[in-house]
């Protein structure tokens, strides 16, 4: 059932993004009286799952879910319809339109992507509000959950002061900013320490194949007891461990470290069960474990327990508009920072580039509209930025040639455009193979 939920979210998000992106080309093309021959969701190589001609346009759904397209008459695109280009230009064709109109048609898709992200973020903050924990309220520091960060010098209990010289207001911004950072300043036991992160931090994290970086320090609450555990009759689900051998346990990481020093021993533990404190005798196995799985404590539960001050900000409709703009600009800036890392081979960030399987795995195996819309908004920004790259066959490649034409007042020859489109097509295929090859490689590591 989980796979069906993930797949449903993936296909719904992908379909929405593709249709709206292509509408961004379709609408200005029609406004400028340019003939649109086909409008397709997914690619229809050899055959279509569905198609219907309405007016001069064939609308359809292809079988290959790698994107979609609109086929505009008189334009050299992925269809490589060179026969049409050999004919005399017609007034309804793309090539016959003024340069400024062609530029608007080509930019329409990415403009819609950014508008869509903006509209989604407005809706999300208006409908759901925002949960936040201020970084300054994380009094006992962060929980470092990735060994690569520990090797780089970060420790559980560190309080983040700044990242690359900039203060970070929200705890939830920390993981991404640390991933992209060069330098982190922390308060460690009252002493300020500057940690220089390795240039290939992202590459190391990808090689480790462990997604989590840091998290809020959480209490030790039992969520599962293994059948073979020696403590199966002594602990219950939802028990919170407060002390072990007289040592206070406020966070799970404290218990984890302490238990490693008590391998094979019998310990006295104080627990909180049904809002009452009890004392039980527990056995620590030879691996320094109690044979239980700690629970993932939700943000609202951490607030109820009084461990963190969780702020919930509600926005009115008009208040959500500037916040939507702010979130969109933040995500655009973040994605450009990621691209800078990816194109720098020293960072080894290219190892983290993923294809369709990576996008599929972004979606959870439980349905959450809030999560779905946030992911869709970010994917829309990704799609917009990627399509702006100056690669022939992408919107950005067409825009690049149109700007050249506007500046020089010289139109590139159709022969040149055909060759450029072919080169761009091979570049895209190479990138597609690389990204999805990374997915396959990571799956079998």
N, C-alpha and C positions, 0 to 999 in steps of 0.2 A: 504493500500500500504506500510506503514511504517513497518508493521510486516513482510511483504514479503522481504523487503530489509534487515532487521535485520537477518531473518532466512537464506537468501541466503548467507550473509557474514559468518554467524555462520557455516553453513554446508560446504561452500567452504574452510574455514580455517581449520575446523576439518578434512575434507577429505584429504586436502593437508598434514597436519601434520601426520595423521595416515599412509597414503601411504608411505611417505618418511621415517618415523620411521621404518616401517616394511621392507622397501627396505634396510635399514641399517643392518637388520638381514639377509635378503634374499641374497644380493650380496656376502658377505663373505662366506655364507653357500654354494652357488654355486661355488665360487672360490676354496673352499676346498673339492669340489665334494661330498657335503652332499645333500641327497635327501630332497627336499622341497615338501611336499604333497599338501599343500593348501596355498594360499595367498588371504586374505580377507580384504576388507574394510567393517567395521561394522561386527556385529556378526550374524551368520546364524543359530540361534537356531531353529531347526525343518525344516526351509526352507530358500532358498536364493531368492533374487530379480533377481539375474543374476549369472550365473556361466558358465565357459567354460574351458575345459581341454586342455592345450597346453603342449605337452611333458609329463613329469611326474607330473606336477603341475596343480591343479585346481585353477583358478583365479575366484573370485566372489565378489559380493556385498551382504551383509546381510541386514536384515530388522531392526536390533536393533542398532541405532547409538551411542553406548557406547564405541567404540574403534574399534580395528581391530587386526588381528593376522596373523602370518605365522606358519603353522604346519610343524615342522621339524622332520623327521623320527628319531626314537631312542632317543627322548627327552621327559622327563616328564614335560608337560606344562599344560595350562588351559584346554586342551582337555581331560586330565586324561585317555589317551589311554593305560591302563595297559596291555591289551592283547598283544600289540606289544612288550612290554618290557619283556614279558615272553619268547619270542623267543630268539634264539641264536643271539648275536650281528652280524650285517652285516657291511662290510667295508664302505658302503655309509651312515651309520647311525651316528647321532650326538655323541652317547656314545662311538663310536669306534675311534673318532678323538682325536689327542693329546690335552692335556689340554689347551695349548696356542691357538690352533685353536678354541676350544670351547669358550674360553674367548673373543676372537676377535668377534666371531659370536654374543655373548651375549651383548657386548659393542657397537656393530655396530649401534643399534637404537639410543642410547643417543648421540653417537658421531655425527650422522647425525643431531640430534636436535640442537646441539650447532653450528655445521657448518651452518645449515640453518639459524639460528638467525644471525650469523655473516655475511652471504651473504646478507640477507635481509637488515640489517642495513647499509651495504656498499651501496647497491642499493638505499636505501631511502635517505641517506645523499648526495649521488652523484646526484640523480635526483631532489630532492626537496630542498636540502640545509637544513639549520636549522635556525629557528627564536629564538632569545634569548633576554631576558631583564636581565641585570646584577642586582643582588640583591642590589648593592650599588647605582643603579640608581633609586630605589624605594624611592624617597626622602621623601614622606609623609607617609611612612609606609604601612603596609598591611591592608586589609579589612578582619576582622574576621567574617566568615559567619556561624559558627557553635556555638551554645550556650554552648556546652560542653567545647570548647576551651576557651570561655569567663569565664566559671566557674573555669577553671584551672588557669586562671590568664592572658591570652593573651588579648590584647585590640586592637581595630581598631586604626591605627596610629602608632603602635609599629614598629620599624625598627629592623629586625632580624640581630643580630651581629654574633652569632654562635649557633650551635646546637650540644650538647654533646661535646663542646669544639672545634668543627671544623667549620671553616668558610665555607659558602655556596656561590658559585660563581653565580649561576643562580637562578632567582626567581622561575622558573618552577620546581626546585628540592625541594623547601620548603615544599609543602603539604605532600609528602611522608616521608620526613625526620622528619617533626614534628610528624607525626603519629607514627613513630618508636622511637621517642626520649625519653630520660629521663629528659633532662634539656635544656632549651632554654634561651639564653641571649639576651635581647633586649635593644634598646635605646628608652626610653620613655620620651619625652620632655627634651632631653638632659642629662638624668640620666640613667646610665646603671643598669638594673635590671635582676636578675637571677630568672627564673620561673622553679620550680620543677614540672614536669608533673606527674599526678597520674599513678601508675603502671598499672592500668586497664583502661587507656585512650581509647584504642581501643575498649574494651568491652562497655564502656559508649557510644562511638560514634555509635557503631552498634545498641545499644539499642535505641538511639535517632532516628536511621533510616534516618539520613540526611547525604548525601554523601559529600557535599561540606565542606571544612575546612577553607581555606583562599582564597582570590583572590586579584587581583589588584584593587585598588580603582578606580572607574569609574565615569564619569559624569552622571548627571540625564538627560537622553534622553528618551522621551516618545515613547514607541513602541505600546501601545494599550490604548484606552480610553473606559472605561466601559459605556454601554448605560445609566445606571442609575446615572452616575456621574453628579454632579452639574456643572462640568467644561467641559462637552461634546462639548459646542459651543465656548469655550474659548481657548482650547488647540488643537493642531494638532499633528499628528504622526511626529516624528523626531524633535519636539521642544526640545531645551536644556534649562533647567532652570538654570539661572545664579545667581539670587538673590531672597531672600524671605524676605520681610519687611526690605530691606536694608542690610541684612546679605548675604555676598558672599557665593555662593554654588559652590564649586569646584567639590565635589564628592557627589554621591547619598547618602552615609551614613550620610553626614552632613545634608542633607535635611530631611532624615528620622527621625533623632533625633530632629531636630528643629520643624517639623510638629507635633510631639507628644505633644509638649508644646503649640500648637496652636489649639487644638481640638475645632471644632465648630465655628472657627473664619473666618473672611474674610481677606485675605492677599493680598499684592501687590507683584507681581513677575515680575522680568525682565527675558525675555526669548530670545533665539537666534533662529530665524526662517528664513530659506532661506538666511542665512548669514547676516541678519539684526537684530538688537536688538529692542525688543518691550516691552512695559509694559502692563501687564494684571492684572485684579482683579480675584482672585481665591478663591474658598470656600474649607475650610478644614472640612472634616466630623468628626463625633464624635469618630471615631477610629484614628484620626490623619493622614488621608490619603487624597489624591487628587482624588482618583477614577481612577487612571491610572496605567499602568504596565510599569516599566522602562525597557529599552532595554538592552540586553547583547551586550556590545560593543566589537567588534573583536579586535585582537591584531594589525592588520594593521590600523584600524580606530584610535586606541589609539595613534599610531605613527603619523598619519596625524594630529591629534588634538594637537600634541606636548606635550602630557601629559607624555609619556614615550619614551625613546630612544630605539627603537626596532632594534636590529642588525640582519641582515640576512647574514649568512656565507654560501658561495658557495664552494663546494669542487670539485676538479678535480678527475678523476678516481683513480689515485694513492694516492691522498691525502685522499680519502674516506676510504681506507683500514685501516690505523691506527685508524681513527675515528670509523670505524665499530668494530674493536677489542675493543676499549675503551668503546663503548656503550654496547657491549655484556658483558664485564667484570663488568660494572656498574650494569646491570640488574641481572646478576648472583649473585653478592654480595648483592643486594637489596633483592632478593628472599630468600637467606639464612637468612638474617636478619628477614624477615617476618616469616620464619619457626621457628626461635628461639623464637619469640614472641608467636607463635601458640602453641608450646609444653610446654610453661610455663603457667600453669593454672592461676597464679596470674594476668596475663595480660588480661585474658578473651578474648584473640584474637581468640580463637576457635569459638566464636560466629560469627565471620566474615567469617568463612570457607564456601565456596559456591560450588554448584555442577554445573550441566549443565545449569540451568536457570541463574545462576550468570554469567557464561561465555557468554551465549546468550545476556545478558543485557550489556555486555561490548561494544558490537557493536552498533554504532549509527543507527538511523532510516533514515539517508540519506547516500548515497554511497560516500565514500571517500577512494580512493586507498591508499593515504598516511596513513590514520588512520588504514585501514585494514592491511597493511603490518606491521605497528608498533605493532599492537595487536597480529598478527600472530607470529611475532618474539618473543614477550614476552611469548606467550603461548607455543612456541617451547622450550624455556628455562624452563618453568614450567614443561612441559612433560618430558624433559630430566632429571631434578633434581628429580622429583617424581619417575621416573623409576629407579633411582639410589638408592633409599631408600632400606636398607637391609631387605626387607620383602619377604619371599618366595612367588612365583608366579609373582613377579616383576623381571625385569632384574637385579636389584641390589641384589635380593635374590640369583639368580643363580650365579652371580659374586662372592658373598660372599662364597658360597660353592666351587666354582672353585678355589678361592684363598686359601681356607683351604686345598683343595686337592694338590695344587702346593707347599704349605709350608710343609705339613705333609707327602706328597706322599701317602696319604690314600684317597681312593675314598669313599664318603658316599654311603651306601647301597641304592639300588633302593627302598626298603621298606621305609627307612627313608625319601628319597626324595619324595615319594608319600605322606607320612604323612605331611611333611613340606609344600608341595604344597597345600594340603587340608587346613592346618592351615592358610597359606598365603591367600588362596582364601576367607576364612571366614573373615579374617582381612580386606581384600579389600572390601568385601560386606558391612561390618560394617562401614567402612570409607565412602563408597558410600552412604549408607543410611543416615549417619550423615550429610554429606555435602548437599545432596539434601533435607534432612529434614530441615536443616537450611533455605534453599531457601523457602520451603513451609511455615515455621514459620514466616519468615520475610514478606512474601507476605500477610499474614492474620493479621499482627500486626495493 
